[in-house]
Amino acid sequence: MRTYIPVRYERVCKQCGKEFIAHHIDKIYCSSHCRNTAYHIKQGHITNTNPDPYYRKCVVCGKEFETYIERKKCCSKECSRKYHNTKPRPGYKDKRSKHSWAEYVAIQKQKAIERQEVKRIEKEFYKKAHTVERECVICGSLFYCLDKEVNRTCSHECSREYARRKRNFRADNRINDSNLVDTDITLKKLYKRDNGICHLCGGYCDWDDYEITDGAFITKDNYPSIDHVVPLSLGGKHQWENVRLAHFKCNYQKGNITSDYTEEMSREHARMYASARCTNKKKTAQYSLDGKLIRIWDSTAQIKRELGLNDKHIQNVCRGYNSNTGNAYGYHWEYIVEHEDLKLKECGA
């Protein structure tokens, strides 16, 4: 087993001249005190080359203490902090000032408070000069606000509703930058404008025709709704000139047809025609890749139930979204569009 034998070097301290034994070849001071003293002398903090300390009396508390720093006047950090707070601060703009540092800080704080008060008064004056009365775009109530374009709602609830409507308009591809939108259209305003009369059947709309089931708001047949005379899917715009009040059931049955189709029909025939036009079922033809007809399905939901295929993928293929060839799952799929005259005959129009 190897043993470690420490190496000893005889040295003379460069600060105090005392002989000592060092265990490292680069050690030149006998203690940390001599090393710190040499460092302070080199930096110019002290001029005492003698290792004996200075004996001083604290200028704050009067306590006697020892120090190796020539310019030290306080015994502790607390006394030093008190001494510097009462000492005049050098570098004042006004050199003739006789204020202490604490008084100078208090004066500056008072000036800052006065500046804040002036800004507050100017802000209040600006509010009074630029406050206007506006009508809320959601609920229609009057409120006071600054004359800025962003202030269009009266409360936080109306602001959230206004933001929700703008998000819905943005999400709908039929409403874009090229399609002008009146964002102030609301159901209550439309009900007031049309006197609560449905423009499809001529009956009165009922605000109380609804029910709440498990916290869900469910509308019934006579509840009012917004109907577009020219549907959005056919290029209509969401503007006051293009919206009418209608029953929820009448609006649903009308679907995306215009009033031109229903002017010469009776109300019952118009509703039957709308129901035939607005059905969600679309017949889908299934072909082989060679072009041979295999089967005609009533809807993509029937394909999902019987074959277990993804109906959304088949719908996107038929619309040309995911594939230009119209092929999916090893087959070719197409929607079958029937002629409108056949539906009119079925409806009796």
C-alpha positions in Angstrom: 0.0 0.0 0.0 1.3 3.4 -1.0 1.6 6.1 1.6 1.4 9.8 1.0 4.2 11.9 2.4 3.3 15.7 2.6 5.8 18.1 1.1 6.8 21.1 3.2 8.4 24.4 2.0 10.0 27.0 4.3 8.8 30.4 3.3 9.0 34.1 4.6 5.7 36.0 4.5 5.8 38.9 2.1 3.6 41.1 4.2 4.7 40.7 7.9 8.1 39.0 7.3 7.3 36.0 9.5 8.8 32.6 8.7 6.3 29.8 8.2 6.0 26.3 6.6 3.9 26.1 3.4 2.4 22.9 2.0 2.1 24.5 -1.5 4.8 25.8 -3.7 2.9 29.0 -4.7 1.9 30.1 -1.1 3.6 33.4 -0.1 1.5 34.7 2.8 1.4 33.1 6.3 -2.3 33.8 6.9 -5.5 35.1 5.2 -5.1 38.3 7.2 -1.8 39.1 5.5 -3.2 38.1 2.1 -6.2 40.4 2.6 -4.0 43.3 3.9 -1.7 43.0 0.8 -4.8 43.0 -1.5 -6.2 46.2 0.1 -2.8 47.9 -0.1 -2.5 47.0 -3.7 -6.0 48.3 -4.5 -5.4 51.6 -2.6 -7.9 51.0 0.2 -5.4 51.2 3.0 -1.9 52.7 3.4 -1.0 50.9 6.6 1.8 48.5 5.8 2.2 47.6 9.5 0.2 44.5 10.6 -1.0 46.3 13.7 -4.6 47.5 13.5 -6.1 51.0 13.9 -8.1 51.7 17.1 -11.1 54.0 16.3 -14.3 55.2 17.9 -17.5 54.9 16.0 -18.9 58.3 14.9 -22.6 57.0 15.3 -22.8 54.9 18.5 -19.4 55.9 20.1 -18.3 52.3 20.4 -14.5 51.5 20.2 -13.4 49.0 17.6 -10.3 47.7 15.7 -9.9 48.0 11.9 -7.1 47.6 9.4 -8.8 50.1 7.0 -7.5 53.6 7.5 -10.7 55.5 6.4 -13.2 53.3 8.3 -15.3 55.4 10.8 -18.2 53.1 11.8 -18.1 49.9 13.7 -20.8 48.0 11.8 -23.0 48.1 8.6 -26.0 49.5 10.6 -24.0 52.4 11.9 -22.5 53.0 8.4 -25.9 53.1 6.9 -27.1 55.7 9.5 -24.0 57.8 8.9 -24.4 57.9 5.1 -28.1 58.8 5.4 -27.3 61.9 7.5 -24.3 62.9 5.5 -24.9 65.5 2.7 -25.0 63.8 -0.7 -22.3 64.9 -3.1 -23.1 65.9 -6.6 -26.3 68.0 -6.0 -27.5 70.1 -8.9 -27.8 72.9 -6.4 -24.5 72.8 -4.6 -25.6 75.5 -2.1 -28.3 73.1 -0.8 -27.9 72.2 2.9 -30.4 69.2 2.8 -29.2 65.8 4.0 -29.6 62.8 1.9 -32.8 61.7 3.7 -34.3 65.1 3.2 -33.3 65.1 -0.4 -35.0 61.7 -1.0 -38.2 63.0 0.7 -38.2 66.1 -1.5 -37.9 63.9 -4.7 -40.7 61.7 -3.6 -43.0 64.7 -3.0 -42.2 66.0 -6.5 -43.0 62.6 -8.0 -46.4 62.6 -6.2 -47.1 66.1 -7.6 -46.3 65.0 -11.1 -48.6 62.0 -10.8 -51.4 64.3 -9.6 -50.9 66.6 -12.6 -51.1 63.6 -15.0 -54.3 62.4 -13.3 -55.9 65.8 -13.7 -54.9 65.9 -17.4 -56.3 62.4 -17.9 -59.6 63.4 -16.3 -59.8 66.5 -18.4 -59.2 64.4 -21.6 -61.9 62.0 -20.6 -64.4 64.8 -20.1 -63.5 66.4 -23.5 -63.6 63.2 -25.5 -66.5 61.3 -23.9 -69.4 60.5 -26.2 -72.8 58.7 -25.9 -73.1 55.5 -28.0 -75.5 52.6 -28.6 -74.3 49.1 -27.7 -74.1 47.0 -30.9 -75.3 43.9 -28.9 -78.1 45.0 -26.5 -78.9 48.4 -28.0 -78.6 50.3 -24.6 -76.9 53.7 -24.4 -73.6 54.1 -22.6 -70.8 56.7 -22.3 -67.3 55.9 -23.6 -64.3 57.6 -25.3 -64.6 58.5 -28.9 -62.6 55.5 -30.2 -63.6 52.9 -32.7 -62.9 50.0 -30.4 -65.5 51.1 -27.9 -68.7 49.5 -29.2 -70.2 47.6 -26.3 -71.6 48.7 -22.9 -70.4 45.8 -20.7 -68.0 42.9 -20.4 -70.8 40.4 -21.3 -71.7 42.3 -24.5 -68.0 42.5 -25.4 -67.6 38.7 -25.1 -70.8 38.2 -27.2 -69.5 40.7 -29.8 -66.1 38.9 -30.0 -67.9 35.5 -30.3 -69.9 36.7 -33.2 -66.9 38.0 -35.0 -65.1 34.7 -34.5 -68.0 32.8 -35.9 -68.1 35.1 -38.9 -64.4 34.6 -39.5 -64.7 30.9 -39.2 -67.5 30.7 -41.8 -65.8 30.6 -45.2 -68.9 32.1 -46.8 -68.3 35.4 -44.9 -64.9 36.8 -45.8 -63.2 40.2 -46.4 -64.9 40.6 -49.8 -68.3 39.9 -48.3 -69.5 42.9 -46.3 -71.0 42.1 -42.9 -73.2 44.1 -40.5 -71.9 43.0 -37.2 -74.6 45.0 -35.3 -77.4 42.7 -36.5 -79.1 41.1 -33.5 -82.2 39.0 -33.1 -83.8 41.5 -30.8 -83.2 44.4 -33.2 -84.6 42.4 -36.1 -87.7 41.4 -34.0 -88.3 45.1 -33.3 -87.9 46.1 -36.9 -90.2 43.5 -38.3 -92.8 43.9 -35.5 -92.4 40.2 -34.5 -94.0 38.9 -37.7 -92.6 35.9 -39.7 -92.1 36.9 -43.3 -92.6 33.3 -44.5 -96.0 32.5 -42.9 -97.2 35.8 -41.5 -97.6 34.5 -38.0 -96.3 36.1 -34.8 -93.0 34.8 -33.2 -93.0 33.8 -29.6 -90.0 34.5 -27.3 -91.3 32.1 -24.7 -91.5 29.1 -27.1 -88.4 27.3 -25.8 -87.5 24.8 -23.0 -84.4 24.2 -21.0 -83.3 20.5 -20.6 -80.3 19.6 -18.5 -79.0 23.2 -18.8 -79.4 23.2 -22.6 -81.5 25.9 -24.3 -83.8 24.2 -26.9 -85.9 26.3 -29.2 -89.3 25.3 -30.5 -91.2 25.9 -33.7 -92.4 29.5 -33.1 -89.2 30.9 -31.6 -87.8 33.8 -33.7 -84.8 33.4 -35.9 -82.8 35.4 -38.5 -83.5 34.3 -42.1 -81.4 35.4 -45.1 -83.6 36.2 -48.2 -80.7 35.4 -50.5 -78.9 32.5 -48.6 -75.2 32.9 -47.7 -74.5 29.7 -49.6 -75.8 31.3 -52.8 -73.8 34.6 -52.4 -76.1 36.5 -50.1 -74.7 39.0 -47.6 -75.2 39.4 -43.9 -76.7 42.9 -44.1 -79.9 44.5 -42.9 -81.3 44.6 -46.5 -80.9 40.8 -46.7 -82.3 39.6 -43.3 -85.9 39.0 -42.3 -87.5 37.6 -39.2 -88.9 34.1 -39.4 -90.1 31.3 -37.2 -87.4 28.7 -36.3 -89.4 26.0 -38.0 -90.1 28.1 -41.1 -86.5 29.0 -41.4 -85.4 25.4 -41.0 -87.8 24.2 -43.6 -87.0 27.0 -46.1 -83.4 26.0 -46.1 -81.1 27.6 -48.7 -83.8 28.4 -51.3 -84.8 32.0 -52.2 -88.2 33.6 -52.0 -88.4 33.6 -55.8 -89.1 29.8 -55.7 -91.9 30.1 -53.2 -93.8 33.2 -54.5 -96.1 31.2 -56.7 -96.5 28.3 -54.3 -98.8 27.9 -51.4 -97.3 27.8 -47.9 -97.6 24.1 -47.5 -96.1 23.3 -50.9 -93.2 25.7 -50.2 -92.5 23.9 -47.0 -92.5 20.5 -48.7 -90.3 21.9 -51.4 -87.9 23.3 -48.8 -87.9 20.0 -46.9 -87.0 18.1 -50.1 -84.3 20.6 -51.0 -82.7 20.8 -47.5 -82.5 17.1 -46.6 -79.1 16.1 -45.3 -79.2 12.8 -47.1 -77.3 12.6 -50.4 -77.4 9.5 -52.6 -73.9 8.2 -53.2 -72.9 5.9 -56.1 -70.3 3.2 -55.5 -68.2 2.2 -58.6 -65.3 -0.1 -59.1 -62.0 1.3 -60.3 -63.0 0.0 -63.8 -66.1 2.2 -63.8 -68.7 -0.5 -63.1 -71.6 0.5 -60.9 -71.8 -1.6 -57.7 -74.5 0.0 -55.6 -76.4 3.3 -55.0 -76.5 4.2 -51.3 -79.1 6.4 -49.7 -76.5 8.3 -47.7 -72.9 8.1 -46.4 -74.3 7.2 -43.0 -75.7 4.0 -44.4 -72.2 3.2 -45.8 -70.8 3.7 -42.4 -73.4 1.4 -40.7 -73.1 -1.4 -43.2 -69.5 -1.3 -44.4 -67.8 0.3 -41.4 -66.0 2.9 -43.5 -65.4 6.5 -42.5 -68.3 8.6 -43.9 -66.4 11.9 -43.5 -63.6 10.7 -45.7 -66.1 9.5 -48.4 -67.9 12.9 -48.2 -64.6 14.8 -48.7 -63.7 12.5 -51.6 -67.1 13.2 -53.3 -66.6 16.9 -52.9 -63.1 16.8 -54.2 -61.4 18.0 -51.1 -59.0 15.1 -50.3 -58.6 13.5 -53.7 -59.1 14.7 -57.3 -59.7 11.2 -58.5 -62.7 10.4 -56.2 -61.2 7.1 -55.1 -61.2 5.8 -51.5 -61.0 2.4 -49.9 -60.5 0.8 -53.4 -63.7 2.2 -54.9 -64.8 5.3 -56.8 -67.5 7.4 -55.1 -69.8 10.1 -56.5 -72.8 12.1 -55.3 -76.0 11.6 -57.4 -77.7 14.9 -58.0 -81.4 14.6 -59.0 -83.1 17.2 -61.2 -85.1 19.9 -59.4 -88.2 19.3 -61.6 -88.5 15.8 -60.2 -88.7 17.2 -56.7 -91.2 19.8 -57.7 -93.4 17.0 -59.1 -93.1 15.0 -55.9 -94.0 18.0 -53.8 -97.1 18.7 -56.0 -95.9 22.2 -57.1 
